[in-house]
């Protein structure tokens, strides 16, 4: 009897996995067949150009004045030089074709693995619609998505009480949420950024109420990991009438809750600047040279289980870990229900350190682990931090913990992105593409 490729027996996933291997083999075969030994040279030139580009970018961020201009020239010249060499060798078409095949292989592989991924987090529990939903909306978030998508009117038409922050003249969203609970709200929701979501979600946890996320912020990381349609914020309102309930973990940094992450070091120092909100790029270019050089203050220390790191430039503590190939925590978490904190500590004091980190391999400058408690300390009485993107100052030592299943989240029954997006694992893909055949008697 044929053994199925996955618990769900998804034959489409099997053929997608095989397509990934065919596309990868075609890329390699075409490179070797057309370029021969020169193919190794092509790969070496591309790798050298990429390394030079990353090194130039590091110098650009870590230097000022003429040295920054020189670094910008290196960053631009590296890929231009690589392309010029390919053109002179009349092999640019080959590189582009092999690159397209490689991208197709990766895309097919990720989709195949995703079709066999765990979806138990997404099914949720059957629940009746709320009787008194209360939604807080920030019209300024996400470039005006609340107004552009007509979210307030649509929510009121579904029976929700809606409060617009630009009308009430307050930024204490937690106080608004607590007042709503005392008035009888049986669901709390937010159409704003992740920081606002975390503040209201904390009130929902304290009162054991369901929480509704409407992706009306700029990045909407929490909504993405819940599988919500970030391109259509209004679709999140379907949870008011046709929703299910799932439970997710939350993180705590001291007594403050976060749904995404708490950061320390470089990024945390950036968000402390009053100018960062209005001019992120300009502020970063002004401050990064001081933040990225060795000997920066404060000198952080990390303890996470058996992992001890002294002097990292950046620490990211997340509510469940990010994908293994994400070294800066801007990607996706496969699940929000594993009951652990994800920990990343980055030390990159030179261009060579940056190149090793960007290659995604093992590096002495990158510490990664999962644990249920993290301690961040320093030689100063307080340190800057970013909690779901919001700037705060925390007394040292700072303790981060995980609260498994603490948040009840109301989500639409139908969501476009229900399965987790796994990293590309070629071993697992091979087992999926070529399962055991028929057993002979």
VENGITA-V789059 format. One record per residue. N is the residue number from 1. RES is the residue in one letter. PHI is phi in radians with two decimals (999 if undefined). Layout:
BEGIN
[[N | RES | PHI] [N | RES | PHI]]
END
This chain:
BEGIN
[[1 | X | 999] [2 | X | -1.12] [3 | X | -1.59] [4 | X | -1.17] [5 | X | -1.32] [6 | X | -2.73] [7 | X | -1.06] [8 | X | -1.69] [9 | X | 1.05] [10 | X | -1.37] [11 | X | -1.18] [12 | X | -1.07] [13 | X | -1.11] [14 | X | -1.06] [15 | X | -1.25] [16 | X | -1.13] [17 | X | -1.09] [18 | X | -1.13] [19 | X | -1.06] [20 | X | -1.06] [21 | X | -1.20] [22 | X | -1.11] [23 | X | -1.12] [24 | X | -1.13] [25 | X | -1.14] [26 | X | -1.12] [27 | X | -1.10] [28 | X | -1.17] [29 | X | -1.09] [30 | X | -1.15] [31 | X | -1.10] [32 | X | -1.26] [33 | X | -1.16] [34 | X | -1.57] [35 | X | -1.67] [36 | X | 1.07] [37 | X | -1.13] [38 | X | -1.12] [39 | X | -1.05] [40 | X | -1.11] [41 | X | -1.11] [42 | X | -1.04] [43 | X | -1.11] [44 | X | -1.14] [45 | X | -1.10] [46 | X | -1.09] [47 | X | -1.14] [48 | X | -1.13] [49 | X | -1.10] [50 | X | -1.12] [51 | X | -1.11] [52 | X | -1.12] [53 | X | -1.14] [54 | X | -1.16] [55 | X | -1.08] [56 | X | -1.08] [57 | X | -1.12] [58 | X | -1.03] [59 | X | -1.08] [60 | X | -1.08] [61 | X | -1.35] [62 | X | -1.72] [63 | X | -2.20] [64 | X | -2.23] [65 | X | 1.12] [66 | X | -1.11] [67 | X | -1.16] [68 | X | -1.18] [69 | X | -1.10] [70 | X | -1.11] [71 | X | -1.13] [72 | X | -1.07] [73 | X | -1.10] [74 | X | -1.11] [75 | X | -1.06] [76 | X | -1.37] [77 | X | -1.20] [78 | X | -1.03] [79 | X | -1.18] [80 | X | -1.10] [81 | X | -1.11] [82 | X | -1.06] [83 | X | -1.10] [84 | X | -1.07] [85 | X | -1.10] [86 | X | -1.13] [87 | X | -1.14] [88 | X | -1.09] [89 | X | -1.44] [90 | X | 0.99] [91 | X | -2.19] [92 | X | -1.07] [93 | X | -1.06] [94 | X | -1.18] [95 | X | -1.10] [96 | X | -1.12] [97 | X | -1.14] [98 | X | -1.11] [99 | X | -1.12] [100 | X | -1.12] [101 | X | -1.13] [102 | X | -1.14] [103 | X | -1.12] [104 | X | -1.10] [105 | X | -1.09] [106 | X | -1.12] [107 | X | -1.12] [108 | X | -1.10] [109 | X | -1.14] [110 | X | -1.13] [111 | X | -1.11] [112 | X | -1.08] [113 | X | -1.16] [114 | X | -1.18] [115 | X | -1.17] [116 | X | -1.82] [117 | X | -1.24] [118 | X | -1.26] [119 | X | -2.10] [120 | X | -1.14] [121 | X | -1.16] [122 | X | -1.61] [123 | X | -1.15] [124 | X | 1.34] [125 | X | -1.85] [126 | X | -1.20] [127 | X | -2.48] [128 | X | -1.31] [129 | X | -1.09] [130 | X | -1.20] [131 | X | -1.58] [132 | X | -2.35] [133 | X | -1.26] [134 | X | -2.26] [135 | X | -2.08] [136 | X | -1.85] [137 | X | -2.19] [138 | X | -1.90] [139 | X | -1.08] [140 | X | -1.52] [141 | X | -1.23] [142 | X | 1.05] [143 | X | 1.24] [144 | X | 1.58] [145 | X | -1.14] [146 | X | -1.04] [147 | X | -1.31] [148 | X | -1.09] [149 | X | -1.68] [150 | X | 0.98] [151 | X | -1.21] [152 | X | -1.11] [153 | X | -1.10] [154 | X | -1.14] [155 | X | -1.20] [156 | X | -1.13] [157 | X | -1.14] [158 | X | -1.63] [159 | X | 1.65] [160 | X | -1.54] [161 | X | -1.50] [162 | X | -2.05] [163 | X | -2.08] [164 | X | -1.69] [165 | X | -1.13] [166 | X | -1.32] [167 | X | -1.72] [168 | X | -1.57] [169 | X | 1.16] [170 | X | -2.44] [171 | X | -1.97] [172 | X | -1.48] [173 | X | -1.21] [174 | X | -1.12] [175 | X | -1.14] [176 | X | -1.05] [177 | X | -1.14] [178 | X | -1.14] [179 | X | -1.13] [180 | X | -1.14] [181 | X | -1.10] [182 | X | -1.11] [183 | X | -1.50] [184 | X | 1.88] [185 | X | -1.09] [186 | X | -1.98] [187 | X | -2.75] [188 | X | -2.00] [189 | X | -2.45] [190 | X | -2.42] [191 | X | -2.07] [192 | X | -2.96] [193 | X | -1.35] [194 | X | -1.11] [195 | X | -1.12] [196 | X | -1.14] [197 | X | -1.02] [198 | X | -1.09] [199 | X | -1.11] [200 | X | -1.32] [201 | X | -1.05] [202 | X | -1.09] [203 | X | -1.17] [204 | X | -1.09] [205 | X | -1.12] [206 | X | -1.06] [207 | X | -1.89] [208 | X | 0.90] [209 | X | -1.93] [210 | X | -1.21] [211 | X | -2.17] [212 | X | -1.98] [213 | X | -1.89] [214 | X | -2.02] [215 | X | -1.28] [216 | X | -1.95] [217 | X | -1.56] [218 | X | -1.47] [219 | X | -1.79] [220 | X | 0.97] [221 | X | -1.10] [222 | X | -1.15] [223 | X | -1.08] [224 | X | -1.06] [225 | X | -1.29] [226 | X | -1.46] [227 | X | 1.48] [228 | X | -1.39] [229 | X | -1.48] [230 | X | -1.26] [231 | X | -1.36] [232 | X | -2.34] [233 | X | -0.98] [234 | X | -1.11] [235 | X | -1.13] [236 | X | -1.13] [237 | X | -1.22] [238 | X | -1.04] [239 | X | -1.12] [240 | X | -1.24] [241 | X | -2.04] [242 | X | -2.47] [243 | X | -2.03] [244 | X | -2.21] [245 | X | -2.04] [246 | X | -2.13] [247 | X | -1.95] [248 | X | -2.18] [249 | X | -1.32] [250 | X | -2.37] [251 | X | -1.84] [252 | X | -2.21] [253 | X | -1.98] [254 | X | 0.96] [255 | X | -1.87] [256 | X | -1.79] [257 | X | -1.54] [258 | X | -2.40] [259 | X | -1.77] [260 | X | -1.93] [261 | X | -2.80] [262 | X | -2.13] [263 | X | -2.08] [264 | X | -2.37] [265 | X | 1.75] [266 | X | -1.03] [267 | X | -1.13] [268 | X | -1.05] [269 | X | -1.17] [270 | X | -1.11] [271 | X | -1.23] [272 | X | -1.24] [273 | X | -1.22] [274 | X | -1.05] [275 | X | -1.41] [276 | X | -1.15] [277 | X | -1.09] [278 | X | -1.52] [279 | X | -2.52] [280 | X | -1.10] [281 | X | -1.15] [282 | X | -1.12] [283 | X | -1.14] [284 | X | -1.08] [285 | X | -1.12] [286 | X | -1.32] [287 | X | -1.66] [288 | X | -1.04] [289 | X | -0.96] [290 | X | -1.33] [291 | X | -1.40] [292 | X | -1.63] [293 | X | -1.45] [294 | X | -1.11] [295 | X | 1.42] [296 | X | -1.27] [297 | X | -1.95] [298 | X | -1.37] [299 | X | -1.43] [300 | X | -1.44] [301 | X | -2.34] [302 | X | -2.14] [303 | X | -2.25] [304 | X | -2.38] [305 | X | 1.10] [306 | X | -1.53] [307 | X | -1.58] [308 | X | -2.17] [309 | X | -2.31] [310 | X | -1.99] [311 | X | 1.34] [312 | X | -1.19] [313 | X | -1.44] [314 | X | -2.56] [315 | X | -2.24] [316 | X | -2.18] [317 | X | -1.97] [318 | X | -2.05] [319 | X | -1.29] [320 | X | 1.31] [321 | X | -1.33] [322 | X | -1.38] [323 | X | -0.97] [324 | X | -1.14] [325 | X | -1.66] [326 | X | -1.89] [327 | X | -1.62] [328 | X | -2.22] [329 | X | 1.19] [330 | X | -1.88] [331 | X | -1.68] [332 | X | -2.27] [333 | X | -1.67] [334 | X | -1.13] [335 | X | -2.49] [336 | X | -2.08] [337 | X | -2.31] [338 | X | -1.51] [339 | X | 1.23] [340 | X | -2.41] [341 | X | -1.51] [342 | X | -1.64] [343 | X | -2.21] [344 | X | -2.23] [345 | X | -2.23] [346 | X | -2.02] [347 | X | -2.22] [348 | X | -2.39] [349 | X | -1.78] [350 | X | -2.67] [351 | X | -1.10] [352 | X | -1.14] [353 | X | -1.08] [354 | X | -1.10] [355 | X | -1.09] [356 | X | -1.11] [357 | X | -1.15] [358 | X | -1.21] [359 | X | -1.22] [360 | X | 1.43] [361 | X | -1.54] [362 | X | -1.23] [363 | X | -2.64] [364 | X | -1.15] [365 | X | -1.52] [366 | X | -2.26] [367 | X | -1.97] [368 | X | -2.40] [369 | X | -2.83] [370 | X | -2.18] [371 | X | -2.86] [372 | X | -1.80] [373 | X | -2.64] [374 | X | -2.32] [375 | X | -2.12] [376 | X | -1.98] [377 | X | -2.25] [378 | X | -2.78] [379 | X | -1.50] [380 | X | -1.99] [381 | X | -1.22] [382 | X | -2.59] [383 | X | -2.38] [384 | X | -1.29] [385 | X | -2.55] [386 | X | -2.07] [387 | X | -1.95] [388 | X | 0.89] [389 | X | 1.48] [390 | X | -1.65] [391 | X | -1.31] [392 | X | -2.47] [393 | X | -2.07] [394 | X | -2.15] [395 | X | -1.27] [396 | X | -1.58] [397 | X | -1.33] [398 | X | -1.72] [399 | X | -1.99] [400 | X | -1.99] [401 | X | -2.38] [402 | X | -1.97] [403 | X | -2.05] [404 | X | -1.14] [405 | X | 1.04] [406 | X | -1.40] [407 | X | -1.88] [408 | X | -1.54] [409 | X | -1.98] [410 | X | -1.62] [411 | X | -2.25] [412 | X | -1.06] [413 | X | -1.08] [414 | X | -1.85] [415 | X | -2.30] [416 | X | -1.30] [417 | X | -2.34] [418 | X | -1.49] [419 | X | -1.57] [420 | X | -1.16] [421 | X | -1.72] [422 | X | -1.41] [423 | X | -1.22] [424 | X | -1.34] [425 | X | -1.97] [426 | X | -1.19] [427 | X | -1.15] [428 | X | -1.12] [429 | X | -1.11] [430 | X | -1.12] [431 | X | -1.13] [432 | X | -1.30] [433 | X | -1.29] [434 | X | -2.27] [435 | X | -1.22] [436 | X | -1.02] [437 | X | -1.45] [438 | X | -1.18] [439 | X | -1.41] [440 | X | -1.48] [441 | X | -1.18]]
END
